Amino acid sequence: MKEMLVVFLTIFTLAEAQFKCKNMDGKDVDWFAALKLPANIDVWNGRGFVYFDSTYKQFVLSENPLNSTKSAIGATLKQLYDSDPKTTAKIAYNDDCPGKEVDSGRGHSKGVAVFGLSGGFWLIHSVPNFPPPNKYDYPETGTKYAQSFLCLTLGIDNLEDISQYMRWSQVTPFITNMPEHFKLLAPHFEDVINKKSLGRSDTQFTLSLNFETLMHKKVNAFAKHKKFGADLWHDFIAPSLGTSMAVETWRNGAAKDVGTQCGLGSKNVYDVTSVNLFGLTYASSKDHSKWGVSMEESTPTVCIGDVNRQESQFKRGGGAVCIRDKDLWKAFKNSVGSFNDCGVVPEKKSSKSKDAKKEGKKAGKAGSKEKPEKKTKKTEKPEPKKKPTKANN
């Protein structure tokens, strides 16, 4: 029945403009990845970013800042506001919604999806208070730290796939729209809008999905429910992919870091300590992005997602989406300036915060509700107790 409806609706809506990821020229693109630069090294004062899509061999600097609708991210998200609510299913979700308090019991997850009857796009990102509810812009609060983005152009069948990802991740929606005729196409999309996740009797707390973009790029999506109670990267993604990984996530604040994890019978996950892009180096203390890159060339995979490698995140939903692409992998692998090798113990932090849930309650002033402790201000050249390993680029 569902398949017949998809065919029927597609035949009669071919003239409808399909929502897609947009490149730096505002044209349709199958997928793209981007890393926003931190303000301290960026000529756009924290609104500049590097960009990579399915037609590139390496990162390129965007000629337009993030707050412009001429940028790839701005042009993509402009569709969120320009879409017709009568024919469009859409959602913007963010655990740190604009103008609202953080619900730390829900998933640590951020993204946007816009679908017409012939398909749409899904953008995963790491920016608090983004996007705005009514008109595209980039928040001042999101300029200080580096951030990450991944956009996928998908067919209409994939709306149910990403709805399941959002359901497991327990996302917090703040912009929603679902016309009646989408309910059969993606029955769990309505659950996501209504904040319905797993039932009390459910015993599976992770979800792994394999699907393809519109142009058949294979994608792996990994989502965890808060009841999983473990690290997304070391305990789920790395063993699922069968590769060790270098992972860059937020590790500031009072929350206890997981740290580099190594051992027999498991894949190693290394904490990135610095990132290098176009000769510009910044420390992980200046980075709010969430991404990981495989260490083995035989598994050239990049994952961009939601969850930090901190123990407080064990009790939060979230996930990551992974693409296997040799050129994208090289770009991310070469951006790893240094990482903590096996045996490096995370530095002890101040215990000013009694509850990890307080890790970000003054977000707007710092650019994120995950506020760094004061002692991390001198971290342009991080110097852990054991010298980080330089990446072999």
HELIX and SHEET records of a PDB file:
HELIX    1   1 LYS A    2  ILE A   11  1                                  10    
HELIX    2   2 ALA A   39  ILE A   41  5                                   3    
HELIX    3   3 ALA A   72  ASP A   82  1                                  11    
HELIX    4   4 GLU A  140  GLY A  142  5                                   3    
HELIX    5   5 ASN A  158  SER A  169  1                                  12    
HELIX    6   6 GLU A  180  PHE A  182  5                                   3    
HELIX    7   7 PRO A  187  ILE A  193  1                                   7    
HELIX    8   8 LYS A  226  PHE A  228  5                                   3    
HELIX    9   9 LEU A  232  LEU A  232  1                                   1    
HELIX   10  10 TRP A  233  ILE A  237  3                                   5    
HELIX   11  11 ALA A  238  LEU A  241  1                                   4    
HELIX   12  12 SER A  284  LYS A  286  5                                   3    
HELIX   13  13 GLU A  311  LYS A  315  5                                   5    
HELIX   14  14 LYS A  326  SER A  335  1                                  10    
HELIX   15  15 ALA A  356  GLY A  360  5                                   5    
HELIX   16  16 ALA A  363  ALA A  366  1                                   4    
HELIX   17  17 LYS A  374  LYS A  378  5                                   5    
SHEET    1   A 2 CYS A  21  LYS A  22  0                                        
SHEET    2   A 2 ASP A  28  VAL A  29 -1                                        
SHEET    1   B 8 VAL A  60  LEU A  61  0                                        
SHEET    2   B 8 PHE A  49  ASP A  53 -1                                        
SHEET    3   B 8 TRP A  31  LYS A  36 -1                                        
SHEET    4   B 8 GLN A 147  LEU A 154 -1                                        
SHEET    5   B 8 GLY A 119  HIS A 125 -1                                        
SHEET    6   B 8 LYS A 110  GLY A 116 -1                                        
SHEET    7   B 8 ALA A  89  ASN A  94 -1                                        
SHEET    8   B 8 PRO A 173  ASN A 177 -1                                        
SHEET    1   C 8 THR A 206  GLU A 212  0                                        
SHEET    2   C 8 LYS A 218  LYS A 224 -1                                        
SHEET    3   C 8 GLY A 318  ARG A 324 -1                                        
SHEET    4   C 8 THR A 301  GLY A 305 -1                                        
SHEET    5   C 8 TRP A 291  SER A 294 -1                                        
SHEET    6   C 8 MET A 245  GLU A 248 -1                                        
SHEET    7   C 8 VAL A 269  LEU A 277  1                                        
SHEET    8   C 8 LEU A 280  ALA A 283 -1                                        
SHEET    1   D 9 THR A 206  GLU A 212  0                                        
SHEET    2   D 9 LYS A 218  LYS A 224 -1                                        
SHEET    3   D 9 GLY A 318  ARG A 324 -1                                        
SHEET    4   D 9 THR A 301  GLY A 305 -1                                        
SHEET    5   D 9 TRP A 291  SER A 294 -1                                        
SHEET    6   D 9 MET A 245  GLU A 248 -1                                        
SHEET    7   D 9 VAL A 269  LEU A 277  1                                        
SHEET    8   D 9 VAL A 336  ASN A 340 -1                                        
SHEET    9   D 9 THR A 389  LYS A 390 -1                                        
END                                                                             
